[in-house]
Amino acid sequence: VEGGVLHLAHFLNGKAVGLFGPTLPERFGYDENINLRSKSVSCPVGCEWLTDSWMRGCLLADRPKCMEDLRPEFVFGHVSEFIDAQKPLRLAIERIMAAGRAGWADAAGGWLEELTNPASRVAHIGRTGDELVLPFGGRVGRITVYDRDLSLPDGSGQPINCLYAKEAAEKGAIAEYGDVYNIPARPDSCDLVSCFGLVGLSRPDLALREMFRIVRPGGKVLVYMENAAGWPAESRGRLARMLGLEALPSGGALAVVGRER
């Protein structure tokens, strides 16, 4: 949201997405940013300093429509357009194995064994398949599981956020909050990234791009995918094109993906 963080990003030579409500991007935005203001806002001009209380509430209604209209899908759509226009990420499937829901876990465990060593830094995205990854916590240099939800039921149905992190720590792993589209890890900081939950994502190609942001040059990404009927065809097509496939394998597949030099 328009404010101090955008100014910091500008002076650190970063590109940011600026969300503007009562203030105008023409006045407070930076040219290098993606500056967004809802087109449905009935206020043609900004509200700044029209009254002494302009920052405490909308001048025209009880709720600020200019901010409420900045829906997540509106913002994500503009960000997706920007990312799609970037230099394509050249990927290559180095190994692929047909694996349905009943057999992919055994194959994934075997490949994890092959792809890791005592010094490996591993990131696992999402909780799907973590029962395979967590046992490697004591056998590799570092393993971190990233997920938006780190809760476990305590028996009463109430989520307790510390329980999953505690379970991971007992197996030599780290659990941190993170999203598949925004992993809180430094670029080139991992030797292997695994993700078995691509099915259902609206933009699996963006998720894969984020995984390759954090994997070192020469590192690998291990994914499970399937041509699920309930998964939108557009999403399946994006992932297939990114991987150089005409279509995702029917019935599911496990793949080791690398980046072309």
C-alpha positions in Angstrom: 0.0 0.0 0.0 1.2 3.5 -0.8 3.5 4.5 2.0 7.0 4.2 3.4 7.8 0.7 2.1 7.3 1.9 -1.5 9.8 4.8 -0.9 12.3 2.3 0.6 12.0 0.0 -2.4 12.6 3.0 -4.7 15.8 4.0 -3.0 17.0 0.4 -2.9 16.5 0.2 -6.7 13.7 -2.3 -6.3 10.5 -2.7 -8.3 7.3 -2.8 -6.3 3.5 -3.0 -6.7 1.9 0.1 -5.3 -1.8 0.1 -4.2 -3.4 3.5 -4.3 -6.8 4.4 -2.7 -7.3 8.0 -1.6 -3.9 9.1 -3.0 -3.1 9.3 -6.6 -0.3 7.3 -8.3 0.4 10.2 -10.6 1.4 12.2 -7.6 2.9 9.7 -5.2 3.9 6.7 -7.4 7.2 5.9 -9.0 7.5 5.3 -12.7 9.4 2.0 -12.3 6.6 0.4 -10.2 3.3 -1.2 -11.0 1.0 1.4 -9.7 -2.6 0.2 -9.3 -5.8 2.2 -8.5 -9.3 0.8 -9.0 -10.9 2.1 -12.2 -14.4 1.9 -10.5 -13.5 4.6 -8.0 -15.9 7.5 -8.4 -13.4 10.0 -7.1 -11.5 11.4 -10.1 -9.0 13.2 -7.8 -7.2 12.2 -4.7 -8.5 12.9 -1.2 -5.3 14.0 0.4 -5.6 17.1 2.6 -9.2 17.9 1.5 -10.0 17.8 5.2 -7.9 17.4 8.3 -9.5 13.9 8.8 -9.0 12.5 5.3 -6.6 9.7 6.6 -9.1 8.5 9.2 -12.0 7.6 6.9 -13.7 8.0 3.6 -15.1 11.4 2.8 -18.0 10.0 0.8 -19.1 6.8 2.5 -18.7 4.7 5.6 -16.2 2.4 4.0 -13.4 3.3 1.5 -14.6 1.9 -1.8 -11.3 2.9 -3.4 -9.5 0.4 -1.2 -12.1 -2.3 -1.1 -12.1 -2.5 -4.9 -8.4 -3.5 -4.9 -9.4 -7.1 -4.8 -6.7 -9.8 -4.8 -7.6 -11.1 -8.2 -7.3 -7.5 -9.6 -3.8 -7.1 -8.2 -2.7 -10.7 -9.0 -3.8 -10.2 -12.6 -1.6 -7.2 -13.1 1.4 -8.9 -11.4 0.9 -11.9 -13.6 1.0 -9.8 -16.8 4.3 -8.3 -15.6 5.9 -11.7 -14.8 4.6 -13.2 -18.1 6.5 -10.4 -20.0 9.8 -11.3 -18.3 12.5 -13.3 -19.9 11.3 -16.9 -20.1 12.8 -19.4 -17.7 14.3 -22.2 -19.8 13.7 -25.5 -18.0 14.4 -29.1 -18.9 12.9 -32.3 -17.5 15.9 -34.5 -16.6 13.9 -37.4 -15.4 10.3 -38.3 -15.4 8.3 -41.3 -14.1 4.6 -42.1 -14.5 3.2 -42.3 -11.0 -0.4 -42.3 -10.0 -1.7 -41.3 -6.6 -1.0 -44.8 -5.2 2.6 -45.0 -6.2 4.2 -41.6 -6.4 5.2 -41.4 -2.7 7.5 -44.4 -2.9 9.1 -43.1 -6.1 9.6 -39.6 -4.5 11.2 -41.1 -1.4 13.7 -42.9 -3.6 14.6 -39.9 -5.7 15.0 -37.7 -2.6 17.6 -40.3 -1.4 19.5 -40.0 -4.7 19.3 -36.2 -4.9 20.5 -35.3 -1.4 23.7 -35.7 0.6 24.8 -34.8 4.1 25.5 -31.2 3.0 22.4 -30.6 1.0 20.2 -27.6 1.7 16.6 -28.6 0.9 13.4 -26.6 0.8 10.0 -28.3 0.7 7.1 -26.2 -0.4 3.7 -27.1 1.1 2.7 -29.8 3.5 1.7 -32.3 0.8 4.3 -35.1 1.0 6.0 -33.8 4.1 5.9 -37.2 5.6 8.5 -38.2 3.0 10.7 -35.1 3.4 10.8 -34.7 7.2 12.7 -37.9 7.8 15.6 -36.4 5.8 15.9 -33.6 8.4 18.7 -35.5 10.2 20.4 -36.7 7.1 21.0 -33.5 5.2 22.6 -30.1 6.0 19.3 -28.3 6.3 15.7 -28.9 5.4 13.0 -26.2 5.7 9.3 -26.8 5.1 7.4 -23.7 4.0 3.6 -23.5 4.2 0.9 -20.9 4.9 -0.5 -23.1 7.6 1.7 -24.6 10.3 -1.1 -25.7 12.6 -2.0 -29.1 13.8 -5.2 -30.1 15.6 -4.8 -30.6 19.3 -7.6 -33.1 19.6 -10.3 -30.5 20.3 -10.3 -29.2 16.7 -8.5 -26.0 17.6 -5.4 -25.2 15.5 -2.2 -24.6 17.5 0.4 -23.0 15.3 3.4 -24.2 17.2 2.7 -27.9 17.0 3.8 -28.5 13.4 7.0 -26.5 13.9 7.7 -28.6 17.0 7.1 -31.8 15.1 9.4 -30.7 12.3 12.1 -29.7 14.8 12.0 -33.2 16.4 12.9 -34.6 13.1 15.7 -32.2 12.5 13.8 -29.9 10.1 12.7 -26.3 10.3 9.1 -25.1 9.6 8.5 -21.6 8.4 5.6 -19.6 7.1 5.7 -19.1 3.4 3.7 -19.3 0.2 4.4 -21.2 -3.0 4.4 -17.8 -4.9 6.5 -16.0 -2.3 9.0 -18.2 -0.5 10.9 -16.4 2.2 14.4 -17.7 1.2 17.3 -16.0 -0.5 18.1 -16.5 -4.1 20.4 -19.5 -4.9 20.2 -20.7 -1.2 19.0 -24.3 -1.8 20.4 -27.4 -3.5 17.1 -29.0 -3.9 13.5 -27.8 -3.8 10.6 -30.3 -3.7 6.9 -29.6 -4.2 4.2 -32.2 -4.5 1.2 -29.9 -4.5 1.2 -28.2 -7.9 -2.2 -29.6 -8.7 -4.9 -27.0 -8.2 -2.7 -24.0 -8.4 -4.0 -21.3 -10.7 -0.5 -20.3 -11.8 1.8 -23.4 -11.3 4.3 -21.8 -13.8 4.8 -18.8 -11.4 5.2 -21.2 -8.5 7.9 -23.1 -10.5 9.6 -19.8 -11.3 9.7 -19.0 -7.6 11.2 -22.3 -6.8 14.0 -21.8 -9.3 14.7 -18.4 -7.8 15.8 -20.0 -4.5 17.6 -23.1 -6.0 21.3 -22.6 -6.8 22.6 -22.9 -10.4 22.8 -26.6 -11.1 20.3 -27.4 -8.3 17.2 -29.4 -9.0 13.5 -29.1 -8.4 11.5 -32.3 -7.7 7.7 -32.0 -8.4 4.7 -34.2 -8.6 2.0 -33.3 -11.1 -1.0 -34.8 -12.7 -3.5 -34.0 -15.5 -6.3 -33.8 -13.0 -9.7 -33.3 -14.5 -10.7 -30.8 -11.8 -7.6 -28.6 -12.5 -8.4 -25.8 -15.0 -7.1 -26.6 -18.5 -5.4 -23.2 -18.7 -3.3 -23.9 -15.5 -2.3 -27.3 -16.8 -1.4 -25.8 -20.1 0.8 -23.2 -18.6 2.8 -25.8 -16.6 3.1 -28.1 -19.6 4.5 -25.3 -21.8 6.9 -24.2 -19.2 8.3 -27.8 -19.0 8.4 -28.2 -22.8 5.6 -30.8 -22.8 2.6 -30.9 -25.2 0.4 -32.0 -22.2 0.9 -33.2 -18.7 1.1 -36.9 -18.4 -2.3 -38.5 -17.7 -2.5 -40.2 -14.4 0.3 -38.2 -12.8 4.1 -38.1 -12.9 7.1 -37.4 -10.8 9.7 -35.2 -12.4 13.2 -33.9 -11.7 13.5 -30.5 -13.4 16.7 -28.5 -14.0 17.4 -25.2 -15.6 19.0 -25.0 -19.0 22.3 -23.1 -19.1 
